[in-house]
Amino acid sequence: MLTEKEIEFIEKFQGCDDPERLLLSRNKYEGINVPLCVNCIISRKRIRKKLPSWYANPHLVYPNLLCTEQCSSQATAEYKVSVLKRLLRFDTPAGHTGADLTAGLGADSLYLSHLTEKFYCYEQNRELCRALEYNMKELGRENIEVTEMETTPESVAALPGNLSFIYIDPARREAGDSSRRKYSIKECTPNLLELADALLQKSGILLAKLSPMADIRECLRLLPQTTEVHVVAADNECRELLFVMQKDAGEENRGENALIKGINLTSTAESAPAKSFRFRLSEEKSAVATYASDLGKYLYEPYRHISKCGAFKLLSKRYGIAKLSGNTHLYTSEKAVDEFPGKKYAVKEVCHYSKKCMKEIAKRFPTINLTSKNFPIESDRMKELYKIKDGGNLHLFATTLDDSKKILIIAEPISSQAKQPEA
């Protein structure tokens, strides 16, 4: 799809600060599809870290900008491969077939196709289909067959039978308005709720990527076929919710008994401390948490992907730490718990909240990282009221204890200290 002349154009202007300005002088570049090249220049900038193997290949084409915004990263695509390898008890691609029903740019398809002898890519956008077919060949994936198709109950019925797995990523954008995002599984297209059972008749394993903003418990209620939920973060930012559905799994492993796993994929040593956490909702339901009446020497804040999992009582039980209150997802202890999957702080000061106390802290620390959790005043409003700016090493938490007392906690991140304080 790209001529040698267009590839040279893309490489020449790759470092351009404002590639869209090239559109104003498109008539200067005879024989070059300047709008397509500009899309490719901007897209390559976007995927440089997200898809490094794609960035390394200047021959790849990107027909629109939305496809690079929505596509998976290389790290999250490879994680999906690891999940399916385990479920398939993978030994060799021989005999395996798979399908991606919402292929888009093909970031996931590229990696998933390594699990199969034959891989089927389906995409309803004609322009993306052409790019997908071209790019997969450029990337050396000869086992991929691309078909232009909208995923509907009728088209699902026509899919090949006995697929080893099916992958689907319902669109979370408003049709005709890409700025509007949808988080409810009911509003996404194609409608997974209507298709799940039919897809499980075509394959024993269905892997669905949902919005990281979706409610896990509600999705489990709507998709009772689910056996696993993976909350996937990249460098401690939640990126994807993966729902695994299996045709032959017993009722004891579905719904409330589905395995939920929070995992953080890291790109640097600095972002590496997050560990995986796994549990079942039935465990959280039966867990009895300990609640704090006072602060211990240490304070713990779960990583975002761990909080997304929703195992708030279970964190208290498993790590032997006290929760500040039922609705305050912070924890404390007298002895340090290094294994906790979150940020760890040494408590420096604690005071009951009052305007006087807050003003004194603001006077001493005009720059301090402030977080409001389960507190009547939101973080940004508190910063505005007391003229506090984020920054420095210390952290100020405004929060609530189990007896409803409002407190202020000044704490220091343990990882930043030269030596961890003695317990």
C-alpha angles and dihedrals in degrees: 000000000000119000121218088252091055092047089053089050092052093049092046094054099033091110094049112130094213109026093173089070087070087071090068091062098036092128089067092067107067117198093015126113093223097182091054092046091049089052089052093049093050093042092051090054090052096049099041092105098018096056108013094171090055092047090053090062112070092186095073119107128220111194096189139010097237093067092062092047093052101039124103122255122248090251095053092043091053089049090056088053090054091051093050093044089059094045093047092044082231121214105147137355089239111117095009124116129182142178137210108202096189102035100163109166090353101241092137094037092057093060098034090054089067087071094059145061089215127021127189120209119195124189128164097206109088095206092051090047092057091047091046094053092047095046096048090055090047088053092050099249102141094161093070122101115196122207130180104231142141112226107242134144088264095051091045089056088056095052119115112271128239095031113175090226143346125215124200133178109186114213114258097192129095110254108254092008112071092180092069114082127198122209104176114093088221092063099047124098131264093035104242092189090063095042107039098090093044091049091052088056088059095045138015092226128050119183115193127187113211134181114284085229094060119113108251096205093048091048091050089052091051094042105042089166088075117119100169138025120194119196102200122197129181115209089345095307117115108242110162145013112211119196117196117201121187126192098209100041117120123245089251089070099045137085111351089011094053114124113251118199130184114201133175120208111205133203100182138037090243092060095043106093097089113104130198120264124196134185144134124252089238088063092052091047093055097037118113113212127206114231126211125235091182137017120265125209093276135052126198131200117188118233113256095254090051091051089049089058089062100221094138100143092039092058089060093048098044097046099035094238132133123247114226092227142327091272099031109087095201125104137203141195142171093231124051117256106201094181095063110124097233148045116318126207138185109228111235104172138002127190136167110258118260133142089249094053091045092050091051091052091047090052092050095041112030085162115048134127104257126197127178114204122177089345130132094240120058121232098253092047092051091050089051095046096048098031094240123158126203114249146089128066103288126084128213118205121193107195149134132259126218092264088057093253113149112226141178119220125195109198140170122221107247094216090062095054122097089222129017111241117251115262 
